[in-house]
Amino acid sequence: MESYEQQVTAELALWKHKILQKPSVAGRLAQALQNKVNNYIPDKVHNAVTIAIEKMVKAMMFGVKYTTGFKMPAEASLILRESYVKKEINFYRKTASVEGAVTGAGGILIGLADFTALIAIKMKLLFNIASLYGFDVKDYKERLYLLYVFQLAYCSKQRQVQIFKILESWETYTATLPVDMNSFDWRTFQQEYRDYIDLAKMAQLLPVVGAAVGAIANYKLVARLGETAMNCFRMRIIGGQQSQ
């Protein structure tokens, strides 16, 4: 095994360990508090948010694939692919940071618009990363895979292990996939995404500090997605090599 692949394998093992760790006391308390708050929110509000995020993500899932022009030679090495992947992550987290600063400085209404813009940035990044690793984003199953990667990056600690197990055995899991995306669990998806970003981004709506908070929060949120996507695709590539 090449030295770079050895390094990647070690990084992947550390990431897996972190994902599979039991939630901390602080994490469990925060989740319990969030669950209690969610119980006070009327179902019609939950349903409205679910539909809004479902439409937004579906639009990205069915639209962005046509604007993804990244194609690496099939024989491209892992180190070459990841050099481009890291550049993409760096570019999009800077883009998200600038966007967060601008919307954060604009008050509550403009700040709320950042949630939509940030999802668009994240989805575009995911498609580019998948293409750079050599996966066909026009394939429905690959697009659904990206949704699970997205969910893994922003779900609760309790849910992380479930999502991780699905991604770890993806080739087996594809046989059980729903017929189409309309069968996807959009309510869980939107609720866990929203819950995760609430604590990080609500301060973005505050006057004066909103710009700084928005810039930092967006930067970290995109960086988290980039790290998660890299390790998910590493898991598929390295796992595939080891099974050959």
Backbone torsions as a table, in degrees:
resi	resn	phi	psi	omega
1	MET	NA	136.0	179.5
2	GLU	-65.7	155.8	-176.7
3	SER	-61.0	-38.1	-179.6
4	TYR	-65.9	-40.6	178.8
5	GLU	-66.6	-32.6	175.5
6	GLN	-65.2	-41.7	178.1
7	GLN	-62.7	-45.1	-179.9
8	VAL	-63.3	-41.0	179.6
9	THR	-62.3	-39.9	178.4
10	ALA	-66.8	-43.0	178.9
11	GLU	-64.1	-38.9	179.3
12	LEU	-64.5	-40.8	179.5
13	ALA	-63.3	-40.6	178.5
14	LEU	-65.8	-40.7	179.2
15	TRP	-64.1	-43.7	178.0
16	LYS	-60.0	-42.7	179.6
17	HIS	-60.4	-42.4	-180.0
18	LYS	-65.2	-40.8	-179.9
19	ILE	-64.7	-40.5	-173.3
20	LEU	-86.7	-3.6	177.3
21	GLN	-63.4	148.3	176.8
22	LYS	-68.5	148.1	179.9
23	PRO	-62.9	144.7	178.7
24	SER	-72.7	166.8	177.7
25	VAL	-60.1	-44.7	179.6
26	ALA	-61.6	-40.2	179.4
27	GLY	-65.0	-39.7	179.4
28	ARG	-68.0	-38.7	179.3
29	LEU	-66.4	-41.9	179.6
30	ALA	-63.6	-40.6	179.9
31	GLN	-67.3	-39.9	178.9
32	ALA	-63.2	-40.8	178.5
33	LEU	-64.4	-42.9	-180.0
34	GLN	-64.5	-40.0	178.5
35	ASN	-62.3	-39.5	179.5
36	LYS	-64.8	-41.9	178.3
37	VAL	-63.0	-42.6	-179.0
38	ASN	-61.4	-32.5	-179.3
39	ASN	-66.7	-23.0	179.8
40	TYR	-87.0	-10.4	-179.5
41	ILE	-85.3	126.8	-178.8
42	PRO	-58.2	148.0	179.7
43	ASP	-58.3	-35.2	-178.3
44	LYS	-65.0	-30.0	176.4
45	VAL	-72.1	-45.5	176.8
46	HIS	-56.5	-45.0	-178.2
47	ASN	-64.5	-38.7	179.9
48	ALA	-65.3	-43.6	179.0
49	VAL	-66.1	-41.8	179.2
50	THR	-58.3	-48.1	-179.4
51	ILE	-62.8	-41.7	-179.2
52	ALA	-62.9	-46.9	-178.9
53	ILE	-70.8	-36.8	177.3
54	GLU	-59.4	-46.7	-179.4
55	LYS	-65.1	-39.8	-178.5
56	MET	-64.6	-47.7	-178.3
57	VAL	-69.6	-40.1	178.1
58	LYS	-61.1	-40.2	178.8
59	ALA	-60.6	-41.4	178.4
60	MET	-69.3	-41.0	-176.7
61	MET	-65.6	-33.0	-177.4
62	PHE	-97.6	-8.9	-178.2
63	GLY	-107.0	-43.4	-173.1
64	VAL	-67.3	-24.5	-178.5
65	LYS	-62.1	-25.2	-178.9
66	TYR	-82.3	-12.2	-179.8
67	THR	-107.4	8.0	178.8
68	THR	-90.5	107.1	-175.3
69	GLY	-103.9	12.9	-176.8
70	PHE	-79.5	122.4	176.4
71	LYS	-139.3	118.2	177.9
72	MET	-100.5	147.4	175.0
73	PRO	-57.4	142.6	-177.1
74	ALA	-57.6	-29.9	-177.2
75	GLU	-88.7	4.6	-178.3
76	ALA	-59.0	138.3	-178.7
77	SER	-74.8	162.5	178.6
78	LEU	-63.4	-39.4	-178.8
79	ILE	-65.6	-36.5	177.6
80	LEU	-68.5	-45.4	179.6
81	ARG	-59.3	-44.9	-175.7
82	GLU	-73.9	-22.7	174.6
83	SER	-65.1	-38.0	177.0
84	TYR	-74.0	-38.3	179.2
85	VAL	-60.2	-45.2	-178.6
86	LYS	-64.7	-34.9	176.5
87	LYS	-65.4	-41.2	178.8
88	GLU	-62.7	-45.8	-179.9
89	ILE	-60.9	-43.9	179.7
90	ASN	-61.7	-42.5	-179.5
91	PHE	-64.4	-47.0	-174.8
92	TYR	-74.6	-29.6	177.1
93	ARG	-73.6	-31.8	174.2
94	LYS	-68.7	-40.9	178.0
95	THR	-61.1	-45.4	-180.0
96	ALA	-64.4	-36.3	179.9
97	SER	-64.6	-45.2	178.2
98	VAL	-63.7	-44.5	-179.7
99	GLU	-62.3	-39.4	179.0
100	GLY	-67.2	-36.7	179.2
101	ALA	-67.3	-41.7	-178.8
102	VAL	-66.2	-49.0	-178.6
103	THR	-70.9	-32.9	178.4
104	GLY	-65.5	-28.8	179.6
105	ALA	-82.6	-7.6	-173.2
106	GLY	-96.4	2.3	178.8
107	GLY	95.5	-174.2	-171.6
108	ILE	-64.3	-49.3	-174.7
109	LEU	-63.0	-46.4	179.0
110	ILE	-69.7	-35.1	178.2
111	GLY	-61.7	-38.0	177.7
112	LEU	-64.1	-32.0	178.5
113	ALA	-64.3	-22.5	-179.6
114	ASP	-63.6	-31.1	-179.5
115	PHE	-60.0	-42.3	179.0
116	THR	-68.5	-46.2	-178.6
117	ALA	-62.7	-38.6	-177.8
118	LEU	-66.8	-38.6	176.6
119	ILE	-61.6	-41.5	179.5
120	ALA	-61.4	-43.4	178.9
121	ILE	-62.3	-44.7	-178.4
122	LYS	-65.0	-42.2	-179.4
123	MET	-65.0	-41.5	178.4
124	LYS	-62.1	-42.4	177.7
125	LEU	-60.7	-44.1	-179.6
126	LEU	-60.2	-44.2	179.7
127	PHE	-62.7	-41.6	179.8
128	ASN	-65.1	-41.7	179.0
129	ILE	-62.6	-46.0	179.8
130	ALA	-58.5	-44.0	-179.4
131	SER	-64.7	-40.7	-179.7
132	LEU	-65.7	-30.4	176.5
133	TYR	-80.9	-5.6	174.4
134	GLY	97.0	17.8	179.7
135	PHE	-100.8	142.8	-174.5
136	ASP	-83.1	104.7	-176.5
137	VAL	-74.7	-4.4	174.6
138	LYS	-81.8	-13.8	178.4
139	ASP	-76.8	126.6	-178.9
140	TYR	-54.7	-41.5	-178.2
141	LYS	-66.2	-34.4	177.5
142	GLU	-69.1	-35.7	178.3
143	ARG	-68.6	-37.6	176.9
144	LEU	-67.5	-36.4	176.2
145	TYR	-57.2	-41.1	179.8
146	LEU	-63.6	-34.7	176.9
147	LEU	-64.1	-39.4	178.7
148	TYR	-68.6	-37.6	175.9
149	VAL	-61.7	-44.8	178.0
150	PHE	-58.3	-45.3	-178.1
151	GLN	-66.4	-39.3	178.9
152	LEU	-60.6	-37.8	-178.2
153	ALA	-67.3	-30.3	-171.1
154	TYR	-125.3	16.8	-179.6
155	CYS	-96.0	172.2	178.9
156	SER	-67.7	160.6	179.8
157	LYS	-60.9	-38.1	180.0
158	GLN	-63.0	-36.6	-177.4
159	ARG	-81.6	-23.9	-176.2
160	GLN	-55.1	-45.4	-177.3
161	VAL	-61.9	-41.3	178.7
162	GLN	-61.3	-48.5	-179.2
163	ILE	-65.0	-40.9	179.7
164	PHE	-59.5	-43.8	-179.4
165	LYS	-62.1	-36.7	177.0
166	ILE	-63.9	-47.4	-178.0
167	LEU	-68.6	-34.1	-179.0
168	GLU	-65.6	-32.6	179.9
169	SER	-115.5	42.5	-172.3
170	TRP	-57.9	-44.3	-176.1
171	GLU	-60.7	-34.3	176.3
172	THR	-76.1	-39.4	-176.3
173	TYR	-66.7	-29.2	-177.5
174	THR	-57.9	-25.6	179.8
175	ALA	-68.1	-19.1	-177.9
176	THR	-106.4	8.6	-176.6
177	LEU	-65.1	149.5	175.6
178	PRO	-64.4	160.4	-177.5
179	VAL	-62.0	-39.4	179.4
180	ASP	-147.4	175.9	-175.1
181	MET	-69.4	-15.2	179.3
182	ASN	-66.8	-16.7	179.4
183	SER	-90.3	-1.4	-179.8
184	PHE	-68.6	147.1	-179.2
185	ASP	-79.2	81.2	-175.3
186	TRP	-69.0	-32.8	-177.5
187	ARG	-64.7	-47.7	178.1
188	THR	-62.3	-42.0	-179.9
189	PHE	-57.6	-53.2	-175.9
190	GLN	-69.6	-37.4	-176.1
191	GLN	-67.7	-43.1	-178.7
192	GLU	-72.2	-34.7	175.5
193	TYR	-64.3	-46.4	-179.0
194	ARG	-63.9	-44.4	-179.6
195	ASP	-60.9	-40.2	-177.9
196	TYR	-64.8	-43.5	-174.8
197	ILE	-83.6	-14.4	-178.4
198	ASP	-54.2	-54.1	-175.7
199	LEU	-65.9	-33.5	-177.3
200	ALA	-78.4	-27.1	-169.0
201	LYS	-120.7	-9.4	-178.9
202	MET	-61.4	-34.2	179.5
203	ALA	-65.8	-15.9	178.3
204	GLN	-64.5	-22.4	-177.9
205	LEU	-84.2	-6.9	-179.1
206	LEU	-79.2	145.6	177.3
207	PRO	-66.8	156.2	177.2
208	VAL	72.3	-60.0	-175.8
209	VAL	-86.1	-9.3	-174.3
210	GLY	-56.6	-41.4	-177.4
211	ALA	-63.5	-46.4	-179.2
212	ALA	-65.5	-43.1	179.7
213	VAL	-63.9	-43.9	-179.6
214	GLY	-61.4	-42.1	-179.6
215	ALA	-63.6	-46.9	-177.5
216	ILE	-69.3	-45.1	-178.2
217	ALA	-61.5	-47.3	-179.7
218	ASN	-62.1	-41.5	179.9
219	TYR	-58.9	-47.1	-177.1
220	LYS	-70.6	-37.5	-179.6
221	LEU	-65.2	-41.1	178.4
222	VAL	-71.0	-38.2	177.3
223	ALA	-61.1	-39.8	178.8
224	ARG	-63.5	-43.0	178.9
225	LEU	-64.3	-41.4	179.3
226	GLY	-61.3	-45.4	178.8
227	GLU	-62.2	-43.7	-179.8
228	THR	-62.9	-46.2	-179.2
229	ALA	-62.9	-44.5	179.7
230	MET	-57.4	-46.5	-176.5
231	ASN	-72.3	-31.5	175.8
232	CYS	-65.4	-43.7	179.4
233	PHE	-73.0	-34.2	173.5
234	ARG	-58.9	-42.5	-179.2
235	MET	-59.7	-41.3	179.6
236	ARG	-69.6	-44.1	-176.1
237	ILE	-69.5	-50.2	-178.1
238	ILE	-68.0	-39.2	176.4
239	GLY	-61.7	-39.0	178.8
240	GLY	-66.9	-38.0	178.8
241	GLN	-66.9	-40.1	-177.4
242	GLN	-71.1	-25.5	-178.9
243	SER	-84.8	-9.8	-178.6
244	GLN	-79.2	NA	NA
